[in-house]
Amino acid sequence: MTKTNFPFHLVTYSPWPILTSTSLMILLMGTSIFFSFSIKTIMMIGFFTTSLCAFQWWRDVIRESTFQGFHTKMVCKGIKMGMILFIISEIFFFISFFWTYFHMFLAPSIEIGMLWPPKGIKSFDPLSIPLLNTILLISSGISITWSHHSILNNLKNKSTLSLMLTIFLGIYFSLLQYYEYKSAPFCMSDSVYGSIFFLMTGFHGIHVIIGTIFLIICLNRLFMNHMSMNHHLSFELSSWYWHFVDVIWLLLYILIYWWNF
């Protein structure tokens, strides 16, 4: 198809949508089986096949944009709109957690002693690891903005260096959060406080890991000269996602760590 009456391209037939859906179904079923019977084989198979499908699907998208030139301005505009809607859905995802938190924080029930945190729960010191993690994420937001500015000015060395710094800060954040979990004085089954704490910080930690992987892929594409000052959509979307992660962590730090201290 060489001529069209619209600025969009028609994608070729792809096996990845149906294969990804099937892999996600296997992953969900395997996770349920793991929770019920502690058998994780099916869950690991689902996780592996889902990751494989995602890798090959995104590989095809990179091929369409970088080598086939299908990502015109109108296509990029649609992709940006899709990313905006995705981030909005993620915002409402975390709003549900914050709603749960405020429901218990503002009106603790008699079952937990009408106290928050509940009696027997020792909360984390907000001036130790949580404060360090806050500084790390704010610094990573600055460094990824520096990298974006360098790409816009065609400064490859500076953009690569600042992006590597952002990835390092993201990995360091995840390691510190892992250490915090290992040294936690309470667990997820310790009243509603433990459940809410590990659910909110855990899902945020997963988002940090996903964002770090996103940035690592962008760094690899920078090394392969896939991006230019005029076309770097994947990097721009990854920076949006990373700033979203930063803002969510600031809210988590203020409400869960600092306010409870």
N, C-alpha and C positions, 0 to 999 in steps of 0.2 A: 504494500500500500504506500504509494509515493505521494499522493495528493489528498489533502483533506480540506474540509470546509470549516474546521475548528482548530484551535491552537493546541489541542491535547493529542496525545498519542494513544493508540490502542495497544495494550500490553499483549504479549504473546501468551498462548495457553500455558498455564503453570500448574504443576502438580502440588505446589506447596500449600495452598489454602486447605484442601481436603486432607492432606497428610498432617498438617499442623493441627487441624481440628481433631483428627483421630488420636494424635499424640497427646493432646491436652486431655482428652477423655480418658486415655490410659493413665496419665499422670494423676488425674483427679480420683479415679477408681483405686489406683495404687496407694495414694495418700490415705484414703478412707480405710483400706485394708491394713495399712501400717498402723494407723491410730487404734484400730480395733484388735488386731491380732499380732502386731509387732513384726509383720513380714514386709520387708522393704524392697524385695526384688522387683515387683511390678512397678512400684513408684520410681525406682532408679531407671528402669527401662523407659518409662514415660518421660522422665527428666532428660535422658540421653536423646531420645528421638525428637522431643520438642526443641532441644538445643540445636540438634543437627538440622532440623527443618528451618529454624530461625536463621541459622548461619547461611544456609544455601539460598533462602529467600532474599535476605539482605544482600547477598553476593550478587544476585540477579539485578536488584535495584541499583547497586553501585555500577554494574556493567551498563545498565540503561542510561544512567546519568553521566558517567565519566567517558565511556568509550563510544556509545551510540548517540549521545547528544539529544536524548529525548526529553530531558528535563528543561523545558522552556520556562519563561517567566510565569506563564499561566499555570503550568504544572507545579512549579515551586510554590506559587501562591496557594494552591490547593493543599499541598503537603504541609505548609505552615499552618493553615487553618486546621488541618487534622491534628497537628501537634498541640495547637492551642486548646482544642476541644479535649484532647487527651489529658493535658495538664489540669484543665478545669475539672475533669472527672476525678483526677487524683486529689485535687483540693477537697472535693466533697467526700472522698474516701476518708481523708484525715479529719474532716469536720465531724463525721460520725464518731470517731474516737474521742475528739475533744468534747463532744456532746456527752458521751458516757462519763468522761472524766469530771466535767462540771456537775453532772447529775449527782455523783457520789461526793464530790468535794464540797459543794454548797449545802447539801442536805444529807449528811451521813446517816445511814439507817441505824436502828437500835441493835441490829445483829452484829455490827462491827464496833459497837461501843459509842456510837455517835461522835467519833473522833476521826480526824483526817490528818496525817496517816493513821490507820487503825492502831490500837494499842498493841505493842509488841513489834511493830515495824519500825526499823531504823532506816530512815531515808539517807540518800547519798549526800555527801558534802558538796554543795554546788561550786565551791571555790577550789576543787581539786581537779579530777579528770574531766568532769563535765565542762568546766570553764576552759580547760586546755582544748577540748574538742570544739568548743565554740570558737576559740581563736583560730583553730586550724581551718574550720569551714569558712569563716569570714575571710581568712587569708587566701583560701582556694578560690573564693569568689572574685577577689581582687586579681589573682594571677590569671584566671581564665578570661577576665575582661582585658587584661594586658595582652594575652595571646590573640584574642579577637581583634584588638586594635592593631596588632602587628601584622595579622593576615590582611587587614584592610589596607595597610600601607606597604604590602609586598615585602615584609621583613621576615623571611622564612626562619632564619636562625633564632631570632627573638621569640617568634611564635612557637617554635618547637621547644625552646628552653622553658618558656612560661607554661606551656601545656604539660611538659614533663613534671614541673613543680606542682601543678594542680593534681596530677595523678598521684604523685608521692604523698601529698597532703591527704588525699582521699583514702589511700591505703593505710596511712598512719592513723587516721580517724577510725577506720574499721578495726585495726589491731587494738587500739586503746579501748574501744567499746567491747571487744572480746575480753580484754583483761578486766574491765569493769563488771561484766557478766560473771566471770569466774570468781571474782572477789565479792559478789553481792551478798549482803547479810540476809536476804530473803529470796524466795523463788517465786515462780509463776503461780503456784498453788497457795501462796500465803495471802489469803483474803482477796477481795476485789482490787486492792491496791497493787498487789503483785501482778495480777492478770492485766490490769490496765497499763502498768509501767512497761512490762516486757512486750505487750502487744504494740504499743505506740512506738517505743524506742526500737523494737525489733523490726517492725515494718519500715521505719525510717532507715535503719541500718541496711536492709535489703535494697532500698532505693539508692543508698550511697554506693553499694557494690555494683548495682546495675549502671548507675551513672559513671562509675570509674571504668567499667568495661566499655561503655560508650565512648569515653574519652581516649581510652587505649586504642580503640579502632580508629578514631580520628587522628591520633598521633601516627599510627601506621600509614594512614592515607597521606598525611603530611610528608612523611619520609618518601612516599612513592609519587609525590608531586601530583596528587589527585585534586588538590585545591588551589584556587587562585584568589586574587583579591575581588574578582567578580562572581565567582562560583564556589561557595563553601557552605552549602546548605546544611549538610550533616553536622558540621562544627557549630553552626548557629543554633540548630535545634538542641544539640548536646549542652550548649551553654545555657539555653533557656531551662532545660531540665535541671542542670546543676544549681542555678539560682533558685529554682523552686525548692530543691532539697535544702539549700541554705536557709531560706525563710522558714520552712517547717521546723528545722532544728532550733532556730531562735525562739519560736513559740514553745517548743517542747522544753527548752532550757528554762525559760521564764516560768512556765506553769508547773512543770513536774519537778524540777530540781530546785530552783531558787525560791518559788512561792511556798514550797512545803518545808523549807529549812527553818 
